[in-house]
Amino acid sequence: MSAEKVTTSEKTAIGIAHSKLILIGEHAVVHGQPAIAIPFPLIGVETVIERVPGLVKIDSTFYHGPLHLAPESLHGIVNCIKETLEYLDIPCEDLLIHINSSIPPGKGLGSSASVAISVIRSLFDFADRDCAESELLMLANVAETYAHGAPSGIDTLTITSKTPIWYERENPIDYIDLGEDFHFIVADSGRVGDTRTSVESVARLLKSAPKRIQRKIDRIGELTHHAKDALEKASKQFLGQLLNEAQKELEALGVSDSGLNKLIYFARKEGALGAKLTGGGNGGCIIALAQNEVHSKQLAEKLRKYGATSVWPFVLKKQDR
């Protein structure tokens, strides 16, 4: 790679990434059980890099200024940028990194991982290099480790996928082939959740009441196995029941709260086949399974009127092979 390619003033580069959702398996996945995650293309991140002489600077909603003065909340992405620049042998200077994200942070939608992947892709584009998935996952993990302590890796894998992912720690990932289209609604409670705190609270519960809590975790694992079958065999009614049962176990683990529960129970009352929290819980979002496309739009509007701060109806599409 020639130095001219990186330093020419006309050089700009773009990297994009979509969001993600956990369909089922939250919290249990940390303790060895499987989880199913799905790509969420309605919101995402675009990073644009241009050459501007001087220090490396970030331009984002949360911060505008030199990389080395970024607030602690951005230290994960700062470290990710530095590692990626070093990996690509690009000097840490003369760059303006514009980060434009439509993903609300702290809502279990993979905000930190999406930003990291978008930034990494833009830096590879800037260097005129193709980015292998292994490189992307390795570098994104720098930001994720800072954000979540010991990340499962499920966020980065799902954000780089077009199909649902079956994830189990220490095992190769698998992709789920859908039997038909599934219509979902994601609704934001308006409150920020804290995945790390929720994960730590479940770990403490497991220590204090190991048998009872392990049964809950194992049950979520069983439900996740059944959910994979329901997705593959197009069993919408069955999938809805499984989501409801998983929510019951998550409530018992103390990671749901009254705000999430209100939205979940309302969605069920209005005809959702199933509804549960998605992500770390105690704030953040819920996911509801609609009966069909028309019902999805109707339910989304009702949830919006009921008080959800943002609502996204979307379809998880069967992929043609």
N, C-alpha and C positions, 0 to 999 in steps of 0.2 A: 504494500500500500504506500503510495507516494505521499510525502508531506503536503504537497499542493492540494491533494484531494480533501484533506481535513481543514486546511487553513484558508481556502479560497472564500472570499467574503460573500459570494453568492450561495454558498453551501447552506442548505437547510435540509432537515430530515424529519420524518414523521413516524410515530409509533402509536398504535391503537390497541386497546384491550377491552373486552366486555366484562360484565360482572358475573357473579355466581350465586347460587342458593344451595343450602343443604335441604334436601327433600325429607330425609329421615336418617336418624343415626347420631344426631348431635349428642355430645357428651359421652355417649357409649363408645364412640370411635377412639376417644383418647385412651380408653381402657381395653383396647384390643378387639372391640366389636367392629363390624362393617358399617359403612355409611354410604348413602347414595346422594351425590351432588349433581346439580343440573346447571348448564350454562344459562345465563340470563342476559340476553343480548339487548334489552331495551335501554339499559344505561351502561355507561362505560367511561373510558378515559382516552383522551388524545394528547400526546406530547409532541410538541414541535420544537426542534433545536435549530438555532441559528448562530452563526459566528459573530460575536460582538467582542471587541478587544477588552482585555482586563480579566478580572476574577470570574470564575464560574458563578453564575447567578441563577436563582430559581424565580419564576414568575407564576404564582398560583393564587387561588382564592384565599388560602390560609397564610401565605407568606410571600413577600417580594423582597429579594435582597441577596447578598452573597451566600454561597453555599455554607461557608464555615460559621456564619452567624445564624443559621436556621434554628428555630425553636426545638426544644427536646422532642415534641410530638412528631417532628419530621426527621429525627436522627436515623430512623430505619432506612428511609429513602435516600438520605444523604450518604450513608455508608454504602448503599446499593449503587449509587452513582459513582462514588469513588472506586469501588471494586470493579465496576464495569469499565470505567475509563482505563484503569490499570490493566485489566484483562485484554482490552483492545489496543493497548499501547498508545492511547491518546493523552496528550498533556492535560493536566487539570487546570485549564485556563481558556480564556477567549470563547466561552460558551454561554448563551442565554437559553435556559430550558423552560419553555412555557408548558405548564401542566394544566389541562382543562378537564376536570372531572365532573360528571353528573351523578356520581355514586355518593350518596350520603354516608359519611364515615360513622363507625360505631353501630351499624345496623345489621351486621352479619351478612353483608352482601359482597364481601371480599374487596373492600375499598383499598386497603394497603397493598394487597397482592396485585390488584388491577393497575394501580399507579406504578408499582415496580415493573411489571411486565411491559406496560406502555413505554416507560422511560428506557428500559433495556432495549426494546425493539427500535426506539428512535436513535439510540446511540450506535447500535449495529448498523442502522441505515446510514447514519452520519459517516461511519467508517467504511461504507460500501461493502459490508460483510453480511452474509447470510447467517441467521441465528438458528442453530440447531435447538431442538426442544430440550436436550440435556443441558445445554449452556444456559438457556432461559430459566429453567427450573433451579439450577445451581445458583445463579446470580440473584434471582428473585427471593430465594431462601434467606439471603442476607437481611432483606427488609422484613420478611415474615418472622424471623427469629427475634428481631427486636420488638416487633408488634405483639407477638403472642407467646414469647418465651420458648416453648418447645412446639413449634407448629406441626400439625399432622402432615402438611403438604397437600392437603385436599384442595385448598383454594387455588394454588398455582396450577395444579393439574386440570381443574375444571375450567379455569379461565382460558386455558389453551385448547379446550376441546369444543366440538360441536354437538356432542351427544352426551347423555347422562353417564356418569362415572360410578363404578362400584369400587370402593376404596377400603382396603384393610391394611393396617400397618404391617410392615415386614413382608407383605405379599405383593406380587405384580398387580397393577391396576387392570381393571376390566371395563369394557364399554358395554352399555346396555342397549340392545335393539328393541325399540318400542313396537308394541303390537298395533297401536293406533295413535292418533293425536290426542294429547291431554291438555285441557284448558285450565289454567291456574290464574289466581289473582294473588298478588303480593300487596300487602297493606302495611304502611309504616305507622307505628304507634306514636311517633313524634318524640320518643325518648331514646337517648343514646344508651346502648347496652355496653357492657364491658366483658368481652369474652374471657380475658385472662382471669378476672375476679370470679366469674361464674364457674370456670374450670377448677379453680382452686377451691371453691366452696364445695363442689361435688367430691373432690379429692379428700377434703376434711370429713365430709359425711361418710365416705367409704372407710376411713380410718376409725371413726367413732361407732359405726354400726355396719361392719363389713358384710355380714350375711344378708341383711335386709337390703342394703344398697346394691350389693352384687347381683341380687335377684332382679332388681330394677334394670340394671345395666344389661344383664343377660336377656331380659325380656325385650328391651329395645333392639338388641341384636337379632332376636327371633323375628320381630316385626319387620326389620329391615330385609331379612331373607325373603319373607313373604311378599314384601313390597316389590322386590326385583321380579318375582313371578307375576305379580299383578301388572306391572308395566309391560312385561314381555307378552303377556296373554291378553292384554287389553281389558283387564277386569277393573273398570272404574269404580264400581260400587265397593268392591273388596279393598281397593287401594284407599278409598275414603275412610273405611272402617279402621284400616291400619294406621292412618294418620291420626285419627281420633284417639286410638289406643296409645300411640306413641306420646301424644300430648299428655295423657293421663299420667304416664310414667315420668315425663319431664316435670309436671307439676309436683309429683311426689319427691322429685330430686331438688325442688326448691328453686328452679331456674325460670319458671314462668312468674308473672306478676299480674296484679288486678287489671292493669291497662291492656296487656296482651290477652288475658282471659276474656275481657269484655268484647274485644274484636272477634276472637275465636268463636265465642258462643253466639254472637250476633250473626256471623257468617253461616254457622250451622242452622240457625233459626230461619235464615233466608234461603235455605235450600242447598248449601254447600254439601257435597258428598263427604267431605272431611276437611278439617282445619287444625292447624297447630302452629306453634312458633317456628321460626327458622333462624338458625344461628345460635349464638351464645345465650340469648334470652335476657330476662330482666331488663326489658327495653328492646328496641329494635323492631323487627317485622314479624308478621304472620304470613303463612301461605295457606290458601284455600283451594280446594279442587272443585271446579264448577261442573255442572251437568253437561254443558255444551257451550258453543260460542255465544249464542244469544244470552244464555244465563250468565256467562262470564261477564259480559258487558253490563248487564242489569245489576249483578252483585257488586261489581266494582263501583258503580254509581251509588249504590246504597251504602257501601262502606265509607265512601267519601263523605256522604251526607251525615253519616253516623259519627264522624270525627277523625277518621284516619287522615294523617297529614299529607300523605302521597299514596296513590293507588296505581298499580300497574297490572292490567289484565294481559296475559300473554299465553301463547300456545307452544307447548313442547311438541315439536313435530317429529313424526315417524320419518326416519331417513331412508331414502331409496338407495339400495345397494347396487 
